[in-house]
């Protein structure tokens, strides 16, 4: 019978890092669970449906926008939980698509990249808590796939983490710092590397990348900015766009390689958001002295296509975490302008801890110095990344092991879906 998985915390469009984690589940779970269906509960259900169709994915996009979560889904889930405790029919409450999907799910997988961290804005903390609250209210088992968490110093973050994390069936920690934060907080967890390392790249994506970045006399250097880091810089009077543009000018002046500028997160929203890097890319291009010598890949690419593009680069400069992961996954040396411990704890696994520049220390000269060092040591660094990759992939596979383990201990019997909203469902009590 069909096994049903619902994912939370990631859309398939917009942030392609989140999409790569979802794609990894789509790639890997069918081989381990035989007959499996995956619902992607998304804040962008329309674009997600289009992107999944372009990727020829069997996964299904289900609407779970933030306003819907707060004003409809959570209140109805609370009603359902009260009815369940009173042993009264409650399935009729789960009429919205997201609640219906969660109710019939055998397992819910949270694929947020980072959660319950003091570094996140309070709205993201509350949003993440509500995501984890709803499956628990409905009695559905949850796995929190590998992600960064902690520290837990601010009062609200401590309270939300203390309420939510102990009620999640399996928590997978990503990196030594996250593990230390969870240990100090008294939360059991399983260490594993990022789920996105398990994403496969089909031949169609490789062919698409070859069209976008064709072979030539000089290698490509990729530049993938981030609207998130730009926001941090603006708030601290740092000219992120200007420094990146000045760095690109230095690359162009050297002239022994080609520069590819691209967005690792895109959005169809009418106004710029933290999920759309294309306006930042355009702003960088506008401030470059000779934009005709820069290739701007102004396209909404699939996560697999982006990884294939990165594979064609000799080196990548980025502020997007999962662009960095894709570089490591294809043994492309990388230089990172970051904002969190999450970058360094992954790079440490490949002996590349020295390539991170904190956004507060950002200068064009600093990026250029780091890039020059990485280029001088290109062969050794590519070999080191390739040598570290098998262990990282094996570690990332623990995410799938945890999913199987939770299913084995908490899943209801395999059977066709209920024919009515109030058909009996084996469940756990909150």
C-alpha positions in Angstrom: 0.0 0.0 0.0 1.0 3.6 -0.5 3.2 5.3 2.1 2.6 9.0 2.4 5.2 11.6 3.3 4.5 15.3 3.8 7.4 17.8 3.9 7.4 21.1 5.8 9.6 24.1 5.8 10.6 24.1 2.2 9.2 25.2 -1.1 10.3 23.7 -4.4 10.4 27.0 -6.1 12.1 30.2 -4.7 15.0 29.0 -2.5 16.6 26.3 -4.5 18.5 25.1 -1.4 15.1 24.1 0.1 14.2 22.6 -3.2 17.3 20.5 -3.3 16.4 18.9 0.1 13.0 18.1 -1.2 14.5 16.7 -4.4 16.8 14.5 -2.4 13.8 12.9 -0.7 12.1 12.5 -4.1 15.3 10.9 -5.4 16.0 8.6 -2.5 12.9 7.5 -0.7 11.2 5.5 -3.5 14.2 3.1 -3.5 13.9 2.5 0.2 10.2 2.6 0.8 8.9 1.0 -2.4 5.5 2.7 -2.9 5.7 6.3 -1.6 3.9 9.5 -2.3 5.3 12.9 -1.3 3.3 16.1 -0.6 5.3 19.3 -0.5 3.5 21.7 1.9 4.5 25.0 0.4 4.2 28.8 0.8 4.3 29.0 -3.0 2.0 26.2 -4.2 1.4 27.6 -7.7 5.0 28.1 -8.6 5.9 24.9 -6.9 3.4 22.9 -9.0 4.9 24.4 -12.1 8.5 23.7 -11.0 7.7 20.1 -10.0 6.1 19.6 -13.4 9.2 21.0 -15.1 11.3 18.6 -13.1 9.0 15.7 -14.0 8.6 15.0 -10.3 6.0 12.8 -8.8 5.7 15.0 -5.8 2.6 17.1 -5.2 2.5 20.8 -4.1 0.0 21.6 -1.4 -0.8 25.1 -0.2 0.4 26.1 3.2 1.0 29.9 3.0 2.1 31.7 6.2 -1.2 33.6 6.7 -3.1 30.4 6.1 -1.0 28.6 8.6 -1.6 31.2 11.4 -5.2 32.0 10.8 -6.8 28.7 9.5 -4.5 25.7 9.9 -3.3 26.1 13.5 -6.8 27.0 14.9 -8.4 24.0 13.2 -5.6 21.8 14.3 -6.2 22.9 17.9 -9.9 22.0 17.5 -9.0 18.6 16.0 -6.6 18.0 19.0 -9.4 18.8 21.5 -11.8 16.4 19.7 -9.2 13.7 19.5 -8.6 13.9 23.3 -12.3 13.7 23.8 -12.5 10.7 21.5 -14.9 12.5 19.2 -14.9 12.5 15.4 -12.3 15.0 14.3 -11.5 14.3 10.6 -14.2 16.6 9.4 -12.1 19.5 10.8 -9.3 18.7 8.3 -10.9 20.2 5.2 -8.1 22.6 4.1 -5.6 20.8 1.8 -2.7 21.2 4.2 -4.6 19.7 7.1 -5.9 16.9 4.9 -2.4 16.1 3.7 -1.0 16.1 7.2 -3.8 14.0 8.6 -3.3 11.2 6.1 0.6 11.4 6.2 2.4 8.4 7.6 5.3 10.7 8.4 6.0 14.5 8.3 9.6 15.6 7.5 10.7 19.1 8.4 13.3 20.1 5.9 14.0 23.7 7.2 17.6 24.7 6.6 17.9 26.4 10.0 15.4 26.7 12.9 15.1 27.6 16.6 18.2 29.8 16.3 18.8 33.1 18.0 20.2 34.5 14.7 16.8 34.2 13.0 14.2 37.0 13.2 11.4 36.4 15.7 8.8 35.9 12.9 10.8 33.0 11.5 11.1 31.4 14.9 7.3 31.6 15.5 6.6 30.3 12.0 8.9 27.3 12.5 7.3 26.5 15.8 3.8 26.6 14.2 5.0 24.3 11.5 6.1 21.7 14.1 3.0 22.3 16.2 0.4 21.2 13.7 1.6 17.6 13.0 1.9 17.1 16.7 -1.7 18.3 17.3 -2.8 15.8 14.6 -0.8 13.0 16.1 1.5 12.6 13.2 5.1 11.4 13.7 7.8 13.9 12.7 11.5 13.8 11.7 13.4 17.1 11.7 15.9 16.5 8.8 19.5 17.7 9.1 19.6 21.4 9.8 21.3 24.0 11.9 19.7 24.8 15.3 20.6 27.0 18.3 21.9 28.7 20.2 19.0 29.0 22.5 19.8 32.1 24.5 17.0 34.5 23.7 13.9 34.0 25.9 11.3 33.5 23.1 13.6 31.1 21.2 14.3 29.1 24.3 10.6 28.8 25.1 9.6 27.8 21.6 12.4 25.3 21.3 11.6 23.8 24.7 8.0 23.4 23.7 8.6 21.9 20.3 11.8 19.9 20.1 11.1 17.3 22.8 7.9 16.4 21.0 9.6 15.6 17.6 10.2 11.9 17.1 13.7 12.3 15.6 15.9 15.4 15.3 18.9 15.3 12.9 21.6 17.8 13.7 23.9 19.3 11.1 27.4 20.1 12.2 29.3 20.1 15.5 28.1 23.5 16.7 24.4 22.5 16.3 25.1 19.3 18.1 26.8 21.2 20.9 23.8 23.6 21.2 21.4 20.7 21.4 23.5 18.8 23.9 23.6 21.9 26.2 19.9 22.3 25.8 19.3 18.6 26.7 17.7 17.6 23.3 18.5 14.1 21.9 19.6 14.2 18.3 21.3 12.2 15.5 24.2 13.9 13.7 24.1 13.8 10.0 25.3 15.9 7.0 22.9 17.9 4.9 20.2 16.1 3.0 20.9 18.0 -0.1 24.1 16.1 -0.6 21.9 13.2 -1.7 20.3 15.1 -4.6 20.9 13.4 -8.0 21.7 15.5 -11.2 20.0 14.0 -14.3 21.6 14.2 -17.7 19.0 16.7 -18.8 20.2 19.2 -16.1 23.8 18.6 -17.2 22.9 19.3 -20.8 21.1 22.5 -19.8 24.1 23.8 -17.9 26.4 23.1 -20.8 24.1 25.3 -23.0 24.2 28.1 -20.4 27.9 28.0 -19.7 29.5 26.6 -22.9 33.1 25.4 -23.1 35.7 27.9 -24.1 39.3 29.0 -23.8 38.9 30.1 -20.2 37.2 28.5 -17.2 34.2 29.9 -15.4 34.0 31.5 -12.0 30.5 31.5 -10.6 29.1 34.4 -8.4 25.9 33.7 -6.6 24.8 36.6 -4.2 22.2 36.4 -1.6 19.3 38.8 -0.8 19.5 37.6 2.8 23.1 38.6 3.3 22.4 41.9 1.4 19.7 42.6 4.0 22.1 42.0 6.8 24.6 44.3 5.2 22.1 47.1 4.5 21.1 47.0 8.1 24.8 47.5 9.1 25.7 50.1 6.5 27.8 47.7 4.5 27.7 48.0 0.7 27.3 44.3 -0.2 26.4 45.0 -3.8 29.2 47.5 -4.3 31.8 45.2 -2.8 30.7 42.3 -5.0 30.7 44.5 -8.1 34.2 45.8 -7.3 35.3 42.2 -6.8 33.8 41.2 -10.2 35.6 44.1 -11.8 38.9 42.6 -10.5 38.0 39.2 -12.0 37.2 40.7 -15.3 40.4 42.8 -15.4 42.5 39.7 -14.8 40.9 38.2 -17.9 42.0 34.6 -17.6 38.5 33.2 -16.9 34.9 34.0 -17.5 32.4 35.2 -14.8 28.9 33.7 -14.5 26.5 35.6 -12.3 23.4 33.7 -11.2 20.7 33.5 -8.5 20.4 30.4 -6.3 17.0 31.7 -5.0 14.3 33.2 -7.2 10.7 34.4 -6.6 7.7 35.4 -8.7 6.5 37.8 -6.0 5.8 41.3 -7.4 8.1 42.9 -4.8 11.7 41.9 -4.0 11.9 39.4 -1.1 14.7 37.6 0.8 13.9 34.6 -1.4 14.7 36.4 -4.7 18.4 37.0 -5.5 17.8 38.2 -9.0 17.4 41.9 -8.0 20.7 41.7 -6.1 22.3 40.0 -9.1 21.0 42.8 -11.4 22.2 45.5 -9.0 25.7 43.9 -9.0 25.7 43.8 -12.8 24.5 47.5 -13.0 27.6 48.5 -10.9 30.1 46.5 -12.8 32.3 48.6 -15.0 31.9 46.3 -18.1 28.7 44.3 -17.7 29.1 42.9 -21.3 32.0 40.8 -20.0 29.8 39.1 -17.3 27.3 36.4 -18.2 24.2 36.9 -16.2 22.1 33.7 -16.1 18.8 35.5 -15.4 16.7 32.4 -15.3 14.6 30.5 -12.7 16.5 27.2 -12.9 15.6 23.9 -11.2 17.8 22.9 -8.2 19.4 20.1 -10.3 20.2 22.6 -13.1 21.8 25.0 -10.7 24.0 22.2 -9.3 25.0 21.3 -12.9 25.8 25.0 -13.5 28.0 25.1 -10.4 29.7 21.8 -11.6 30.8 23.7 -14.8 32.5 26.4 -12.7 36.2 26.2 -11.7 35.3 28.1 -8.5 32.2 29.5 -6.9 31.8 32.7 -4.8 28.5 32.7 -2.9 26.5 33.7 0.1 23.8 31.1 -0.3 24.3 28.1 1.9 23.0 25.5 -0.4 24.9 26.9 -3.4 27.9 26.2 -1.2 26.6 22.6 -0.6 26.1 22.1 -4.3 29.7 23.2 -4.9 31.0 20.8 -2.4 28.8 18.0 -3.8 30.5 18.4 -7.2 34.0 19.1 -5.8 34.0 22.7 -7.0 36.2 24.9 -4.6 34.2 27.7 -3.0 34.6 31.0 -1.3 31.7 32.0 1.0 30.5 35.4 2.4 28.2 34.2 5.2 26.2 35.2 8.3 25.9 32.1 10.5 27.8 29.2 11.9 26.0 26.9 9.5 28.5 27.6 6.7 31.7 26.8 8.6 30.4 23.6 10.3 29.8 22.0 6.8 33.0 23.3 5.3 34.9 21.9 8.2 33.9 18.4 6.9 36.1 19.0 3.8 38.9 20.9 5.5 37.8 24.2 3.9 37.1 26.2 7.0 39.4 29.0 5.8 37.2 30.1 2.9 34.4 31.8 4.9 34.3 35.6 5.2 31.8 37.0 7.7 29.6 39.6 6.1 30.6 42.1 8.7 34.2 41.9 7.4 33.2 42.1 3.7 35.5 43.9 1.3 36.2 43.4 -2.4 39.9 43.1 -1.6 39.1 40.4 1.0 37.1 38.3 -1.4 39.8 38.7 -4.1 42.5 37.6 -1.7 40.6 34.5 -0.7 39.7 33.7 -4.3 43.4 34.1 -5.3 44.4 31.7 -2.5 41.8 29.1 -3.5 42.8 29.4 -7.2 46.5 28.9 -6.3 45.5 25.8 -4.4 42.8 24.7 -6.7 43.9 21.2 -7.4 44.6 20.4 -3.8 41.3 21.8 -2.6 39.3 20.0 -5.3 41.0 16.8 -4.3 40.3 17.4 -0.6 36.6 18.1 -1.3 36.4 14.9 -3.4 38.1 12.9 -0.8 35.8 14.1 1.9 32.6 13.6 -0.1 32.0 9.8 0.4 31.9 10.2 4.2 29.6 13.2 3.9 27.2 11.4 1.6 27.2 8.4 3.9 26.5 10.7 6.9 23.7 12.4 5.0 22.1 9.0 4.4 21.4 8.9 8.1 18.5 11.2 7.4 16.9 8.4 5.4 17.8 5.9 8.2 15.9 8.1 10.7 12.9 8.4 8.5 12.8 4.6 8.1 13.3 4.1 11.9 10.5 6.4 12.9 8.2 4.9 10.3 9.0 1.4 11.7 8.0 2.4 15.2 5.2 4.9 14.8 3.6 4.4 11.4 0.0 3.2 11.1 -0.6 0.1 9.0 -0.1 0.4 5.2 -3.5 0.7 3.6 -5.5 2.7 1.1 -6.4 6.3 2.1 -9.6 6.8 4.1 -12.7 7.2 1.9 -14.2 9.8 4.2 -12.8 12.5 6.5 -13.9 10.6 9.6 -12.6 7.2 8.6 -10.5 5.8 11.5 -6.8 6.6 11.6 -4.3 5.1 13.9 -2.8 8.1 15.8 -0.8 9.2 18.8 -2.2 11.4 21.5 -0.7 14.8 22.1 
